[in-house]
Amino acid sequence: MDKIKLLQDLYTQIYDFELSKYNFDDVGFDSWRDSVSNELAGSYQLRFDRLEFYSFFDGEYFFQLDIFREAQAIIRDFITKLEVQTQIDKAQIKKLLEARENNLDFEEELAEIICGKDEKFPTHNDISKFFYDLALNHKYDGYPKGEIYNIKKTLLEYSVLTISQVIESGVFKVKYFRDKKYRTKKNEHLSAEEFILEAKKEFQKFIDDSCSASKTLNLSDILDISMNNELLTSIQPNTEDQRLNDRIIEAKNKFWNGDRKTALEKIWSVFERIKTLYNPDLDKKSSAEGLVNEISTDLEFDDINKEFKFLTYVGNNYEIRHFDAGKKSVKPIKDKDTENYLFFRMLALIDVCLKKLPSIDDGSDESKETLEPGSSPG
């Protein structure tokens, strides 16, 4: 059966349970409730499953008819959502549906607006008349939990189509913006046009905030963890060259503590040192070529060699390894994202190199670490 038709049938069946409340079939009702829940999704299903339709006391069932009306509104909204998915001319209804389904406090916040929230909307002292003028009933007027709660209970029983009527013909009825009796001292100086403009801005913010209300942050974002940070913590240097190990650890610690400039300087120093360690018996260029050849398994030698040369060029021509104020050709790096990019690009390359290095003696010549621009590789 078509999903919309099935939901429409389930929607009409709710009247059978209301009418048969004195001869109640709890098994039949539970079956109906499960069928509805299975057809709903997302916040519609969540809101529906939270409803407590009846209570059982002293051998009798007591219905909460307001809850049945809330259930009808939820089912009706879900049907509307399915119906308007491909209808371009229903953009405003889609937006309201999105706001309502993502903000579980939608009705309460709309109730605050109806009451003149923050005096950016007309203030209604007679809420029953507000709904009466819309040809709608406000069933909870005078309930002891307060006006906002009472309006919220009324709105919960309305479908999104009725909610749109409340907004268009109630909240934004031009008469309320013109008539001074709906004003307060805080907004009485505004012209009707200014008052409407302010209310529209505030309402648009309410809708936008509602649409994003259920948005969550990825746990990695909450804990400030990324794949880059995983790389930062996963590389644990354990070569026989303790100076190399110490420099990698120092570079990572500097970066972790926010000192990116020093971290870049240290990680580039590691890069220059690691070129000499593949074969300490050779000159730096030949040792580096051997290392490039070793790590060129899936990528071509020339491709890896270009990476070595590029990172060497960056280190020599930007303020990473050289900070001579008199050297005009050395360019500063000021952008945080650029620093992040360069650090992790280099760290990833070093991670590959460490896995390919043979056992190293700590007696490498420190003087081999300098490399002039244009040398190869790197």
BELTA-V692194 format. One record per residue. RES is the residue in three letters. PSI is psi in degrees with one decimal (999 if undefined). OMEGA is omega in degrees with one decimal (NA if undefined). D_CENTER is the distance of its C-alpha to the mean C-alpha in Angstrom with 2 decimals. Layout:
res = {RES | RES}
psi = {PSI | PSI}
omega = {OMEGA | OMEGA}
d_center = {D_CENTER | D_CENTER}
This chain:
res = {MET | ASP | LYS | ILE | LYS | LEU | LEU | GLN | ASP | LEU | TYR | THR | GLN | ILE | TYR | ASP | PHE | GLU | LEU | SER | LYS | TYR | ASN | PHE | ASP | ASP | VAL | GLY | PHE | ASP | SER | TRP | ARG | ASP | SER | VAL | SER | ASN | GLU | LEU | ALA | GLY | SER | TYR | GLN | LEU | ARG | PHE | ASP | ARG | LEU | GLU | PHE | TYR | SER | PHE | PHE | ASP | GLY | GLU | TYR | PHE | PHE | GLN | LEU | ASP | ILE | PHE | ARG | GLU | ALA | GLN | ALA | ILE | ILE | ARG | ASP | PHE | ILE | THR | LYS | LEU | GLU | VAL | GLN | THR | GLN | ILE | ASP | LYS | ALA | GLN | ILE | LYS | LYS | LEU | LEU | GLU | ALA | ARG | GLU | ASN | ASN | LEU | ASP | PHE | GLU | GLU | GLU | LEU | ALA | GLU | ILE | ILE | CYS | GLY | LYS | ASP | GLU | LYS | PHE | PRO | THR | HIS | ASN | ASP | ILE | SER | LYS | PHE | PHE | TYR | ASP | LEU | ALA | LEU | ASN | HIS | LYS | TYR | ASP | GLY | TYR | PRO | LYS | GLY | GLU | ILE | TYR | ASN | ILE | LYS | LYS | THR | LEU | LEU | GLU | TYR | SER | VAL | LEU | THR | ILE | SER | GLN | VAL | ILE | GLU | SER | GLY | VAL | PHE | LYS | VAL | LYS | TYR | PHE | ARG | ASP | LYS | LYS | TYR | ARG | THR | LYS | LYS | ASN | GLU | HIS | LEU | SER | ALA | GLU | GLU | PHE | ILE | LEU | GLU | ALA | LYS | LYS | GLU | PHE | GLN | LYS | PHE | ILE | ASP | ASP | SER | CYS | SER | ALA | SER | LYS | THR | LEU | ASN | LEU | SER | ASP | ILE | LEU | ASP | ILE | SER | MET | ASN | ASN | GLU | LEU | LEU | THR | SER | ILE | GLN | PRO | ASN | THR | GLU | ASP | GLN | ARG | LEU | ASN | ASP | ARG | ILE | ILE | GLU | ALA | LYS | ASN | LYS | PHE | TRP | ASN | GLY | ASP | ARG | LYS | THR | ALA | LEU | GLU | LYS | ILE | TRP | SER | VAL | PHE | GLU | ARG | ILE | LYS | THR | LEU | TYR | ASN | PRO | ASP | LEU | ASP | LYS | LYS | SER | SER | ALA | GLU | GLY | LEU | VAL | ASN | GLU | ILE | SER | THR | ASP | LEU | GLU | PHE | ASP | ASP | ILE | ASN | LYS | GLU | PHE | LYS | PHE | LEU | THR | TYR | VAL | GLY | ASN | ASN | TYR | GLU | ILE | ARG | HIS | PHE | ASP | ALA | GLY | LYS | LYS | SER | VAL | LYS | PRO | ILE | LYS | ASP | LYS | ASP | THR | GLU | ASN | TYR | LEU | PHE | PHE | ARG | MET | LEU | ALA | LEU | ILE | ASP | VAL | CYS | LEU | LYS | LYS | LEU | PRO | SER | ILE | ASP | ASP | GLY | SER | ASP | GLU | SER | LYS | GLU | THR | LEU | GLU | PRO | GLY | SER | SER | PRO | GLY}
psi = {142.6 | 136.5 | -42.6 | -43.5 | -40.8 | -44.3 | -36.9 | -40.2 | -43.6 | -33.3 | -44.3 | -25.8 | -19.7 | -29.9 | -31.6 | -38.4 | -33.7 | -42.6 | -26.0 | 26.7 | -19.5 | -7.7 | 67.6 | 131.8 | 93.0 | -31.7 | -44.7 | -39.7 | -44.9 | -36.4 | -42.6 | -45.0 | -42.3 | -38.3 | -42.5 | -47.5 | -39.5 | -26.6 | -21.9 | 172.1 | 161.3 | -140.5 | -23.2 | -46.8 | -42.4 | -47.8 | -40.1 | -45.0 | -23.0 | -10.6 | 136.0 | 100.2 | -33.9 | 161.3 | 158.4 | 121.4 | 129.9 | 42.6 | 3.6 | 150.0 | 136.8 | 116.5 | 146.6 | 94.7 | -29.0 | -33.0 | -37.3 | -39.3 | -35.5 | -41.6 | -42.2 | -42.7 | -40.9 | -46.3 | -43.4 | -41.2 | -40.7 | -38.0 | -44.9 | -40.7 | -44.3 | -36.8 | -35.8 | 2.2 | -38.9 | 11.7 | 107.8 | -33.2 | 4.1 | 30.8 | -38.3 | -36.2 | -40.8 | -41.3 | -42.7 | -41.1 | -43.8 | -42.4 | -43.2 | -39.8 | -23.6 | -20.1 | 104.0 | -10.7 | 17.8 | -48.6 | -39.2 | -41.6 | -35.0 | -35.6 | -39.7 | -37.8 | -43.2 | -33.3 | 1.2 | 41.4 | 127.7 | 20.9 | 23.8 | 0.6 | 159.2 | 142.7 | 126.3 | 113.3 | -23.4 | 88.6 | -35.6 | -39.6 | -36.3 | -47.5 | -34.9 | -41.0 | -17.4 | 5.0 | 34.8 | 152.6 | 138.2 | 93.2 | -16.0 | 17.1 | 127.9 | -3.3 | 149.4 | -10.7 | 1.7 | 158.0 | -43.1 | -45.7 | -40.9 | -42.7 | -41.1 | -45.3 | -38.2 | -46.4 | -33.2 | -25.0 | -3.0 | 140.3 | 168.4 | -27.2 | -39.3 | -36.8 | -40.8 | -35.2 | -41.7 | -40.4 | -50.7 | -50.2 | -7.4 | -70.8 | -42.2 | 29.6 | 122.1 | -34.6 | -39.4 | -27.8 | -24.3 | -36.8 | 124.5 | -20.7 | -12.0 | 11.8 | 165.0 | 174.6 | -28.2 | -25.7 | 5.2 | -19.5 | -13.1 | 143.4 | 165.5 | -40.1 | -42.2 | -39.8 | -43.3 | -43.4 | -42.6 | -41.6 | -40.1 | -43.4 | -44.5 | -38.5 | -40.0 | -38.6 | -41.5 | -44.2 | -45.0 | -43.8 | -36.9 | -41.9 | -30.7 | 8.2 | -31.4 | 2.8 | 136.2 | 158.6 | 140.6 | 141.1 | -32.2 | -36.9 | -41.4 | -42.1 | 5.4 | 43.7 | 134.2 | 176.1 | -34.6 | -43.6 | -31.7 | -41.1 | -39.6 | -40.4 | -23.6 | -28.5 | 110.3 | 92.9 | 134.0 | 43.3 | 172.1 | -5.0 | 98.6 | -31.7 | -38.8 | -46.4 | -46.5 | -38.3 | -38.9 | -46.1 | -42.1 | -43.1 | -44.6 | -42.8 | -41.1 | -42.8 | -45.0 | -33.2 | 7.9 | -0.6 | 76.5 | -37.0 | -47.0 | -36.6 | -42.4 | -44.6 | -44.7 | -41.6 | -31.0 | -33.7 | -39.1 | -43.4 | -45.5 | -37.9 | -38.6 | -25.5 | -31.2 | -14.2 | -15.4 | -42.6 | 90.8 | -15.4 | -15.3 | 166.8 | 166.7 | -42.1 | -46.4 | -39.5 | -42.2 | -39.3 | -39.1 | -39.3 | -43.6 | -44.7 | -37.3 | -39.3 | -2.4 | 70.1 | -56.1 | -28.8 | 156.0 | 153.9 | -45.9 | -34.0 | -46.3 | -38.1 | -38.1 | -37.4 | -44.4 | -47.0 | -41.8 | -47.6 | -32.7 | -43.2 | -45.6 | -44.2 | -33.2 | -20.2 | -2.8 | 163.8 | 73.9 | -57.7 | -21.9 | 131.3 | 28.4 | 112.5 | -26.5 | -7.9 | 97.2 | -25.5 | -15.5 | 121.4 | 139.5 | 153.8 | 114.0 | -21.7 | 128.8 | -42.1 | -35.3 | -41.1 | -43.7 | -47.0 | -49.4 | -41.6 | -48.1 | -26.1 | -44.5 | -42.2 | -39.2 | -40.2 | -42.8 | -36.8 | -42.5 | -43.1 | -41.7 | -34.1 | -16.8 | -9.1 | 137.8 | 174.8 | 135.3 | 144.2 | 146.3 | 13.0 | 20.9 | 147.8 | 115.9 | -29.2 | -13.2 | -1.9 | -15.2 | 142.3 | 127.4 | 152.1 | 139.8 | -8.8 | 164.8 | 144.2 | 153.4 | 999}
omega = {176.5 | -174.7 | 179.7 | 179.9 | 179.3 | 179.1 | 177.1 | 176.9 | 178.7 | 177.8 | -178.6 | -179.4 | -178.7 | 179.3 | 179.2 | -179.0 | 176.6 | -176.6 | -175.9 | -173.6 | 179.8 | 176.4 | -163.9 | 176.4 | -175.4 | 178.1 | 177.8 | 179.7 | 179.9 | 177.3 | 177.8 | -178.3 | 178.0 | 179.9 | 178.8 | -178.2 | -179.0 | -179.0 | 179.8 | 178.9 | 174.8 | -177.4 | 176.3 | 178.3 | 179.5 | -179.0 | -179.5 | -177.5 | -179.3 | -176.9 | 175.4 | -170.5 | -174.3 | 173.7 | -178.7 | -177.3 | 175.4 | 175.0 | -177.9 | 174.4 | 176.5 | -178.1 | 170.6 | -172.8 | 177.4 | 179.0 | 175.6 | 179.9 | 175.0 | 178.8 | 177.9 | -179.7 | 180.0 | -180.0 | -179.5 | 179.3 | -179.2 | 175.1 | 179.0 | 178.7 | 179.3 | -176.0 | -172.7 | -176.5 | -176.1 | -177.4 | -176.8 | -175.3 | -179.2 | -176.4 | -177.7 | 177.6 | 176.8 | -178.9 | 177.9 | 177.1 | 179.8 | 179.9 | -177.0 | -176.0 | -179.3 | -178.0 | -178.6 | 176.1 | -175.2 | -176.3 | 179.8 | -179.7 | 174.9 | 176.6 | 177.9 | 178.3 | 178.7 | 179.2 | 178.0 | -175.8 | 176.4 | 178.9 | 175.5 | 176.6 | 174.8 | -179.2 | -178.9 | 178.4 | 178.3 | -175.6 | 179.3 | 178.6 | 177.7 | -179.5 | 179.5 | 179.6 | 175.9 | -176.1 | 178.0 | 179.9 | 173.5 | -168.4 | -169.8 | 179.4 | 177.5 | 177.0 | -169.5 | -174.0 | 176.2 | -173.0 | -178.8 | 179.8 | -177.9 | 177.7 | 177.9 | 179.5 | 177.6 | -177.3 | 179.3 | -178.5 | -178.8 | 171.7 | -179.0 | 177.4 | 176.6 | 176.6 | 179.3 | 176.2 | 178.4 | -177.8 | -176.0 | -172.1 | 179.8 | -177.9 | -176.3 | 172.8 | -171.3 | -179.8 | -177.1 | 179.5 | -179.0 | -174.2 | -176.5 | -177.8 | 176.0 | -178.8 | 171.6 | -179.6 | -176.8 | -177.5 | -175.2 | -179.3 | -177.3 | 170.4 | 179.8 | -178.9 | 178.7 | 180.0 | 179.1 | -179.0 | 179.4 | 179.3 | 179.1 | 178.7 | -179.1 | -179.0 | 177.3 | 176.8 | 177.9 | -179.7 | 179.8 | 178.8 | 179.1 | -178.9 | -178.1 | -174.2 | -177.4 | 178.9 | 179.7 | 174.9 | 173.5 | -178.4 | 177.6 | 177.2 | -179.6 | -177.6 | -178.8 | 179.1 | 176.5 | 176.4 | 177.2 | 178.9 | 175.0 | 177.2 | -178.7 | -176.5 | -174.0 | -179.1 | 178.5 | -175.6 | -178.6 | 177.7 | 177.6 | 176.1 | -174.9 | 178.1 | 176.9 | 178.5 | -176.9 | -178.8 | 177.6 | 179.9 | 179.5 | 179.1 | 179.2 | -179.7 | 178.6 | -180.0 | -178.7 | -178.8 | 172.7 | 179.1 | -172.7 | -178.2 | 178.0 | 178.3 | 177.9 | 179.6 | -177.4 | -176.6 | 175.5 | 175.7 | 175.7 | -179.8 | -179.2 | 179.7 | -174.3 | 178.0 | -176.9 | -168.4 | -179.9 | 175.3 | -176.5 | -179.7 | -180.0 | 173.2 | -172.7 | -178.2 | -177.9 | 177.5 | 179.8 | 178.4 | 177.4 | 179.0 | 178.1 | 179.6 | -178.4 | -175.8 | 179.6 | -179.4 | 179.6 | 178.8 | -179.8 | 177.5 | -177.3 | -179.6 | 178.3 | 179.5 | 177.2 | 178.5 | 176.8 | -177.5 | -178.8 | -177.7 | 174.8 | 178.5 | 180.0 | -178.7 | -177.5 | -173.5 | 175.5 | -177.1 | 177.0 | 177.7 | -176.6 | -178.3 | -178.8 | -176.8 | -178.7 | -178.1 | -172.5 | -175.9 | 179.4 | -173.8 | 179.1 | 172.5 | -174.0 | -173.7 | -178.8 | -178.5 | 176.7 | 177.2 | 177.9 | -178.2 | -177.4 | -178.2 | -175.7 | 174.1 | 178.5 | -178.5 | 179.2 | 178.9 | 179.6 | 178.3 | 177.9 | -178.0 | -177.8 | -178.6 | -177.3 | -178.5 | 172.9 | 176.1 | -172.5 | 173.0 | -177.6 | -175.8 | -178.7 | -178.6 | -177.9 | -175.0 | -178.5 | -171.5 | -179.3 | -180.0 | -176.8 | 178.0 | 177.4 | 178.6 | -177.0 | -10.3 | -179.8 | NA}
d_center = {36.06 | 33.56 | 30.38 | 30.70 | 34.39 | 33.77 | 31.29 | 33.82 | 36.52 | 34.53 | 33.81 | 37.55 | 38.48 | 36.97 | 40.06 | 42.30 | 40.87 | 41.21 | 44.81 | 45.73 | 44.56 | 48.15 | 48.54 | 45.11 | 44.19 | 41.41 | 41.27 | 40.90 | 38.22 | 36.17 | 36.52 | 35.34 | 32.31 | 31.36 | 31.88 | 29.59 | 26.81 | 27.16 | 26.80 | 23.68 | 20.11 | 16.69 | 16.82 | 20.31 | 21.61 | 20.13 | 21.74 | 24.90 | 25.34 | 25.16 | 28.09 | 31.46 | 34.00 | 37.19 | 38.88 | 42.13 | 44.82 | 48.53 | 48.73 | 46.99 | 43.59 | 42.10 | 39.66 | 36.91 | 37.20 | 34.30 | 32.06 | 33.61 | 32.74 | 29.08 | 29.16 | 30.74 | 28.03 | 25.28 | 27.38 | 28.27 | 24.68 | 23.82 | 26.98 | 26.07 | 22.67 | 24.68 | 27.34 | 25.36 | 23.13 | 25.62 | 27.06 | 26.26 | 28.11 | 25.84 | 22.80 | 23.05 | 23.24 | 20.24 | 18.21 | 19.70 | 19.07 | 15.35 | 15.34 | 17.58 | 16.02 | 12.54 | 14.25 | 16.84 | 18.50 | 18.96 | 22.73 | 23.25 | 21.50 | 23.48 | 26.54 | 26.10 | 26.07 | 29.22 | 30.83 | 30.24 | 27.15 | 27.70 | 30.68 | 28.62 | 29.80 | 33.33 | 34.41 | 35.91 | 38.47 | 39.63 | 36.64 | 38.98 | 40.38 | 36.95 | 36.36 | 40.06 | 39.96 | 37.24 | 39.55 | 37.15 | 38.03 | 36.52 | 37.69 | 36.59 | 38.30 | 39.93 | 38.06 | 38.07 | 34.35 | 33.97 | 33.28 | 29.47 | 29.60 | 32.34 | 30.55 | 27.40 | 29.70 | 31.16 | 27.90 | 26.74 | 29.83 | 29.09 | 27.55 | 25.08 | 28.16 | 29.92 | 26.92 | 27.05 | 30.73 | 30.11 | 27.84 | 30.09 | 33.45 | 32.76 | 30.09 | 30.97 | 34.66 | 36.37 | 39.23 | 37.06 | 36.09 | 39.76 | 41.49 | 41.87 | 42.00 | 38.26 | 37.78 | 37.64 | 39.02 | 35.63 | 35.32 | 38.97 | 39.46 | 37.01 | 38.42 | 37.20 | 35.41 | 33.68 | 32.74 | 31.25 | 29.27 | 27.82 | 27.01 | 25.34 | 23.03 | 22.15 | 21.71 | 19.47 | 17.20 | 17.42 | 16.50 | 13.52 | 12.23 | 13.16 | 11.39 | 7.92 | 9.41 | 8.40 | 4.64 | 4.54 | 4.68 | 7.19 | 10.55 | 11.74 | 9.48 | 10.58 | 14.06 | 14.00 | 15.23 | 15.31 | 18.02 | 19.83 | 19.97 | 21.20 | 23.86 | 24.63 | 25.42 | 26.98 | 29.72 | 32.60 | 35.64 | 38.84 | 41.40 | 44.95 | 44.40 | 43.26 | 42.82 | 40.31 | 38.43 | 38.46 | 37.17 | 34.18 | 33.31 | 33.90 | 31.68 | 28.77 | 29.36 | 29.57 | 26.25 | 24.55 | 26.09 | 24.93 | 28.35 | 27.31 | 30.59 | 32.71 | 30.50 | 31.08 | 34.78 | 35.07 | 33.24 | 35.43 | 38.41 | 37.51 | 37.37 | 40.81 | 42.25 | 40.95 | 42.78 | 46.05 | 45.46 | 45.55 | 49.31 | 50.60 | 54.06 | 53.02 | 52.13 | 48.46 | 48.26 | 49.83 | 47.77 | 44.54 | 45.77 | 46.44 | 42.92 | 41.43 | 43.69 | 42.65 | 38.88 | 39.47 | 39.20 | 36.78 | 36.72 | 39.91 | 41.72 | 41.40 | 37.61 | 37.23 | 40.01 | 38.17 | 35.17 | 37.63 | 39.27 | 36.11 | 34.80 | 38.33 | 38.52 | 35.28 | 36.59 | 39.92 | 38.87 | 35.91 | 35.85 | 35.07 | 38.51 | 40.61 | 40.35 | 43.78 | 43.57 | 46.60 | 45.13 | 43.77 | 42.47 | 39.86 | 36.60 | 34.05 | 30.40 | 28.37 | 24.80 | 22.54 | 20.67 | 24.16 | 25.29 | 22.45 | 23.25 | 26.96 | 26.79 | 24.88 | 26.91 | 30.01 | 28.88 | 28.21 | 31.70 | 33.30 | 31.78 | 33.55 | 36.70 | 36.96 | 37.12 | 40.00 | 42.05 | 45.34 | 46.56 | 47.01 | 49.61 | 48.69 | 51.57 | 49.92 | 51.21 | 48.75 | 50.39 | 49.05 | 45.54 | 46.22 | 45.72 | 46.58 | 44.60 | 45.70 | 46.60 | 45.72 | 43.67 | 41.00}
